């Protein structure tokens, strides 16, 4: 029996709306973020889930609740794991992204936002996030997928990008082009003997762009 992994980024958060680097700050969803996620959850009506995984941050917990509401489910056994948390932005946490861009220039700004191993004072690189996300996935989630379970995983833009590098065989040099937008679901299929997915689909709803 094949297992299915569905990955969702959390909905628009209070700090997404303000254009702030959020990282490990535990902010909640906006009303728009919740409503968008309920619509996204409706795309999951044909998938039966066995278990869910979220980060330790409440915006993923609220997103899971909204996805299940849209799916028509009341609850799901859920594991919360700090290994799936967003990237720690260190000294940049709480600062406005676009003000920082004006201060440091586009090249450094893009390196911080999308680079693989671009340093942030006091924070993590995407490479650091990969080093905690992928081992957790292989240890805790992959065996369940190989056993034929269907898993719903709700995480963050960068923790998902790190996992996509692994699942999609993305070279380090290409990671700047890997995005996980709002309003999108990644659907990976795993066979019992496979460590990596054998198929990938993308489901999405149209939402108004935010300061992601």
TIBA-331678 format. One record per residue (C-alpha): residue in three letters; x, y, z. Coordinates in steps of 0.1 Angstrom, whole numbers, plus 5000, padded with zeros to 4 digits. Layout:
BEGIN
ALAXYZ;...
//
This chain:
BEGIN
UNK500050005000;UNK501350344991;UNK501650635016;UNK500750995009;UNK502551295023;UNK500651625020;UNK502751935029;UNK501152275036;UNK502752605046;UNK501052795074;UNK498553065063;UNK499253435064;UNK500453535099;UNK500253865117;UNK503853935109;UNK503653825073;UNK501054095069;UNK503454345084;UNK506454225063;UNK508454125093;UNK510953845096;UNK509153615120;UNK511353315125;UNK510653155159;UNK508453435171;UNK505153275180;UNK502553485162;UNK499153375151;UNK497253375118;UNK495353665104;UNK491653625096;UNK492653615060;UNK495153355066;UNK492653135083;UNK489953185057;UNK492453115028;UNK493452795046;UNK489852675050;UNK489452705013;UNK492752515008;UNK491552235030;UNK488652165008;UNK491052034982;UNK491851745006;UNK488351595007;UNK489451284988;UNK492351195010;UNK492051005043;UNK494651105068;UNK496050895096;UNK498151155114;UNK499351515113;UNK502651685121;UNK503252045128;UNK506052265141;UNK505952385177;UNK504752725166;UNK501052815169;UNK500652945134;UNK501052585121;UNK498552455147;UNK495952715136;UNK496652625100;UNK496052255107;UNK492752335124;UNK491652545094;UNK492752275069;UNK490752005088;UNK487752235089;UNK487952275051;UNK488451905047;UNK485451835069;UNK487351665097;UNK487051755134;UNK490551645145;UNK493551425137;UNK496251265159;UNK498951535158;UNK502651545167;UNK504251885173;UNK507951905166;UNK510452195170;UNK512552025144;UNK509952155118;UNK510152515131;UNK510752805108;UNK514352925103;UNK515653125132;UNK516353475117;UNK518553575147;UNK519253945148;UNK516854015119;UNK513853875138;UNK511054135140;UNK512654375115;UNK510854485084;UNK512154295053;UNK511854585029;UNK513554825053;UNK516454585057;UNK516654545019;UNK516954915015;UNK519754915041;UNK521854625029;UNK521154604991;UNK519454354969;UNK522254104966;UNK522754055004;UNK518954065009;UNK518453784984;UNK521253584999;UNK519553605033;UNK516053525020;UNK516853254995;UNK520453144998;UNK521552795009;UNK524352885033;UNK524153265036;UNK524953365072;UNK522553565094;UNK523953705127;UNK522653505156;UNK520453295133;UNK520252985110;UNK521052935074;UNK518852725052;UNK521552455054;UNK521152455092;UNK517452415088;UNK517952125064;UNK520251955090;UNK517351935115;UNK514351885093;UNK515551605071;UNK516851365098;UNK513551425117;UNK511551335086;UNK513651025079;UNK513350905115;UNK509750985124;UNK507651035093;UNK509250825065;UNK508650485082;UNK504950565085;UNK504650665048;UNK506450345039;UNK503850155060;UNK501050305039;UNK499950585062;UNK498750925049;UNK500451215067;UNK499451585067;UNK502551805075;UNK502152175083;UNK505352375085;UNK506952695073;UNK508352845042;UNK512052755049;UNK511552425068;UNK509452315038;UNK512052445013;UNK514652235032;UNK512551925029;UNK511851994992;UNK515551994986;UNK515751644999;UNK512551504983;UNK512951674949;UNK516751624946;UNK517351994943;UNK521052094940;UNK522352354965;UNK522952604937;UNK519352594927;UNK517752644961;UNK517353024955;UNK514652934930;UNK512752694953;UNK509652854967;UNK506752734989;UNK503952994984;UNK500853045004;UNK497752864991;UNK499652554978;UNK499752194988;UNK502451944979;UNK501351584975;UNK504051314975;UNK503450944971;UNK505750684987;UNK506050314980;UNK506850075008;UNK510450014996;UNK511150374986;UNK513050635007;UNK512050904983;UNK508750984967;UNK507750814934;UNK505251094924;UNK504551454932;UNK501451664926;UNK500652024935;UNK497252154945;UNK496452524949;UNK493852794954;UNK494253154943;UNK494953394971;UNK495953754972;UNK499653794976;UNK501153895010;UNK504554005023;UNK505753635025;
//
